[in-house]
């Protein structure tokens, strides 16, 4: 493999089960390897089937700004996806780990992965300054030592600075000292006394060499100025001093006091203290050093989390003409205090979460960190408040926010989950973060109608295509789950499919008529509408719609025979001796409408000012107002206007010529047979009397039964049935009615002609027809019967049919 030639990859896999839901893998890889370099096989190390990686949506997540690693879903290999620079990621640290997580879905499992980034020798040693000046007296004896600047190498371990080399010369040698964990230092050792007069300035090259293979190096020019005579060097009491200071120490706090002595006298024994700058760390930025007293105090802000200790080099220099100096090491340890609150980071947020998510479904991955050490860095994390979520520990300070209760988007569509982390310091510090969890909708609500039954009133003769009613349902779900469509459920009205009568707009719910309604043919019908949402699977609900057709006054009165024959001349004769109130003729008319639209009234419209005749407004009977006189005409043309009570009123007219004759022998009638008053009265009323008695008995029995039933049942299921009832009126008419039908029957009091008129009620609708009987003639909407026996049989059939219907109910 080509990448093996570029980088040395170590693989160590450690699989640890944690709560049966997570494990940890450890890998090692060198920095600066090529992109695509395989780190390890996750599928193999986690015992996963490679074919399940895509279906379970294996992902690599981390809290880093760069995506250093990715996974090949076909092979399960974890490979490098970004350049890895160990010195950029983990500066000045011995070990460098990249912590990532491999997340699997269905079920959701998070595995922790630690990748140890190994150092390679990609950085050369570097001195801070290009040259270093040394002032050395010529009177100094061989053996004098001078601490030299150290070189900095960003690499670690064997790749950092391992030794120093000095260019060839006759006066100095180099003493390289290993400081263990503190690195390597070098001292310039005087091997031969200097002669200022012979060579006042010496220029040497100091080379720092690291331990890499191949080794890298950096150089520094040493400039030695040869000075004259100061024969005693200041001396520190110790070569290594140690001090401790709290990280929250205020500026000015005394850390340590240096003490050095010089055996010389006068200015040659006066000592001044100073810091020695080494590498990229300048102690004077953090600490103050009193050059005369040697007191070291806090200057800047100390932070244990940035540096737990400082190695400070100090120098004591006398004030002689040729100053001499000594140096010592001061190790300052920073004492940690609990000054850092835990930090909560959400590394991955799986939102929105479905409202039907199962318990334990992972919503987010949470990581808690604390820069403090010891107990100050130990944290506890929990969810605050009453929410259907909880934290589940995965590994150390890694948690999963999981579903812990039922979710219902219609009640709560968004949760602000408060997570708090508290350390174990004294006093403890805590931090809070809010994770916003959105709940996504699932189709768990069927459409709802405001009422289970809807009553729609529509006028007859309404135009085709008009909107009768708009069905509205609502669905508390969202988006497509709440988008409703409407349709008619197939049914029939009098063997006519409902789809041929109505249509419904599937989107708006507008119910549109496909035909104009005729109250006289169809006055009520029922159908069902189904509302269906667009969810998967779709949900639906039904509503019953009762359509009640309202009668319009769209039928004019119809004049019945014998005066209805088209083009015929209608005439009646009366004797000259006729008394006031003499019966001349009776106009009969019917109206196909119902209610007030079918309530007729009769009026004489021509000639105006005629005071010889009058007509009954409700009966249509034409009678004389007074006796005849010699001034009256022999022929009287009359125009009868028949009007209904609709809005607007419709009417019909009929013309009758009334001829005055001298004697009753000359009177001609249009009727073939005029029965006597006694025969007509006795025969017809016998049937009516029998019918009235029968209905009365049935009414009493029905009333008793109804009372008994209502005593045992209170649900009102029989409230729609009632006994038939016949009522007599002062004008000689009677009415027969039941819960679904009503007939008004009127009798004429005339001795020559008897009249029965049966009217159906306007609402609720019935299937019976209007029957008008006059002097032995029966008329329906479609036929005319010429004799009285057939009239009686028809009346009997109507009454008996209704009685049977009542008994059946």
C-alpha positions, 0 to 999 in steps of 0.5 A, a space after each residue: 500500500 502506497 500510504 504505508 511508504 509515507 507514514 508508519 501506522 500503528 493499530 491498537 483496537 480496544 473494545 469496551 462495552 459501556 451500558 450495552 450501547 457504546 464502546 471505545 476503539 483506540 488507533 495510532 497514526 503518524 501526523 502528516 500522512 496522506 489523505 485517504 490513509 486507512 487508520 483502521 476498519 471500524 466494521 471489523 473491530 466493532 463486529 459489524 456487518 459491512 452490508 449494514 453500514 449504509 442502511 444504518 447510516 454510519 457517520 463520524 462526528 467530532 467537535 473539531 473545526 476540521 473533519 480529520 477522518 471519514 469512513 468508507 461505508 462499503 469497506 468499513 475503513 476509517 481513513 484520513 480526510 484532512 491534513 493532520 499537524 500534531 504541532 497545530 492540534 496539540 502544541 507542547 504536549 507529550 501525548 496527542 489524541 483526536 477523539 471522535 465518535 462513530 454513530 449508527 442509526 436503527 438503533 442509534 449507538 455511539 462508539 468513541 474512537 481515540 486516535 493517537 497522533 504520533 510525532 514525526 520529525 518535521 520541524 527543525 530546532 530554532 533559536 529565538 535570536 540569530 546571535 548571542 553576545 557574551 562578555 568574558 573577562 580575559 582574567 578568567 581562568 579556564 573552567 568558567 561556564 556560560 549558560 547558552 540559549 536553548 533551541 526550540 523544537 516543535 516536535 516531541 520525544 526523540 524528535 526534539 533537541 537532543 544535543 548541541 555542537 560548537 564550531 571548532 575553536 581553541 578557547 571554548 568547549 561545549 558541555 551538553 546536559 540532559 535535563 530529563 523532562 525539561 530538555 537538553 541545555 548547553 554550557 560554554 566552558 572556557 578551556 584556555 584563558 583569553 587574551 584581549 590584546 590578541 583577539 578581542 572578539 570571538 565568533 562561534 557557531 552553536 548548532 542544535 541537533 534533534 534526534 530524528 532520522 534523518 536529524 534536523 538542526 538549527 544554528 546560533 552565532 555566539 559573539 564573545 567580547 573579551 573584557 578586562 579583570 573581575 576575578 570573583 563571580 557571584 554565587 547562589 546558595 542553591 543551583 535549583 530553587 522551588 516555589 509554589 503560588 496559587 493560580 488566583 494570586 493577585 499581581 504583586 504577590 511575593 513568590 520567592 526571594 533570590 539570594 546571591 553573594 560576591 566576595 569582591 568589594 565595592 561595585 564588584 560585589 554589588 549584585 543585580 538580579 535579572 531573568 534569562 530569556 530562554 526559548 519563546 517563554 519570557 518570564 518577565 511577562 508573568 513575573 516581576 524581579 526586583 533587580 536589587 533585592 531579588 524578590 520575584 512577585 506575580 505580574 500577570 495572570 496565572 492560569 493552571 490550565 495553561 501552564 501548571 509550572 514555570 522553569 525560570 532561569 535567573 542571573 546574578 551579575 556584579 557591578 565590576 568594571 568587568 562584570 561577572 555573573 552566576 545563574 540559577 534555576 527556579 521552578 515555580 509550581 502553580 497550585 490549581 483552584 476551581 476557577 473554571 466551570 464545566 464546558 458543555 458542547 453538543 457534538 451532534 444534534 439529531 433534530 427534528 425527532 419524530 413524535 412517535 419516536 421510541 423510548 431511548 431514541 438518541 436526540 443529541 450527543 453531549 460532551 462535558 469538559 472541565 479544564 481544572 484538575 483533580 476533583 475540580 475537574 470531575 463533573 456531573 451532568 443532568 437534565 433540569 425540569 420536566 421534559 420527556 428526555 434524559 441523559 444517558 452516560 456513554 463513556 466518561 464525560 460523553 452523554 447521549 440525550 435520549 427520549 424518555 417519554 411520549 412526544 405529541 407535536 400537537 401539544 408541544 412542537 418544541 422543547 428547550 431542554 436545559 442541561 446542567 453540568 456541575 464540578 466537584 470543586 469547593 465551591 462547586 461551579 456549574 454551567 447550563 446549556 439549552 438544547 432546542 429539540 424540534 418535534 416533527 409531525 407524523 400522521 396520527 390525527 384523522 380529519 375532524 368535522 365540527 358536527 357529525 351531521 350537517 343540514 343544508 338548505 337549498 332552494 329549488 330551481 337554484 342554478 346548476 353549478 351553484 355552490 350549495 355548501 362548503 364542507 370544512 374539516 380540520 386536521 391538527 397535523 402539519 403539512 401534507 398530513 393536514 392537507 385534506 381532500 374531499 369526496 362523495 361516498 357513493 350512494 343513491 337517491 331514488 335509484 339515482 347515483 348521488 354523483 349525478 346530482 352533486 359534485 364536490 371540489 376535492 380541495 376546497 370542499 365546495 358542494 356544487 349542484 349538477 342539476 336544478 332541484 324540483 321540490 315537487 319531485 325531490 324534496 330531501 335526500 342524504 349523502 356522506 362526504 369523506 375527508 382524507 388527509 395526505 399522510 402516509 398512511 392516509 387517515 379519513 373520516 365521514 360526515 352525513 349531509 342532509 339536504 333539504 330542498 326549500 319550496 319556491 313558488 314556481 307553479 301557477 294555480 291550475 283551474 280544474 274541470 269543467 272550466 279548464 278545457 282549453 278554448 271552451 266557452 264557460 257559461 252558467 244559467 240562473 233563474 231571474 227569480 234567484 234569491 240572494 245567495 243563489 249558488 251559481 258555480 264553483 271554481 276549483 283549482 290546484 297548485 303543485 307547490 306546498 304550504 303558502 305557495 299552494 294556498 289559493 284565494 279566489 277573486 272576481 276581477 271583471 267587470 269592475 263595479 259588478 254588485 250582483 255576484 260574489 265569490 268565496 275567497 277560499 271556496 271558489 263558490 260564485 253566488 248572487 249578492 241580491 235578487 235580480 232587477 229589471 235594470 240588470 243585464 241578461 248576460 253577465 261575463 265574469 272573470 275569476 282570478 285564482 292567486 296563490 300566497 307565494 312571493 311573488 304571487 302567481 295566478 290563473 284566470 277563468 271566464 264564465 258567462 252567467 245568463 239570466 233565464 226566466 224559469 228554472 226549466 231553462 237552466 242547463 248544467 254542465 254536470 251529467 248528474 246532480 245527486 240529491 242532498 240527502 243521497 250525497 250526504 248520506 253515502 259520502 259521510 258514512 265512509 267518512 264517519 267510519 274512517 273518523 271512528 277508526 282513526 279515533 280508536 287507533 289514535 287512543 290505542 297509539 297514545 296509550 302505547 306511546 305513554 307506556 313506551 316512554 315510561 320504559 325508554 327515555 332515549 327518544 327513539 320513538 319520538 318520531 312516531 305519533 298517532 294519526 289525528 283528525 280535527 274538525 273545523 267550524 266551517 264544516 271542514 276536517 283535517 287528518 294528520 300524522 307525523 309525516 303527512 297531513 291532509 285538510 279535507 273541506 266540505 261544501 254546505 251546498 245542497 246540490 254539490 258536495 266538495 272534499 278537498 284534501 291538501 298535503 302539508 308543506 313539510 316534511 314532504 310526503 308522497 301523497 297527492 292533492 285531491 279535490 272532489 266536487 259533486 262526484 268528480 275527483 281530480 289529481 295532478 295527473 288525472 280526472 275521475 268523472 264519477 262520485 263512486 270512484 271519488 269515494 274509493 280514492 278517498 277511502 284508499 288514501 285514508 286507509 293507506 295512511 292508517 296502515 302506514 301509521 299502524 305499521 310504524 
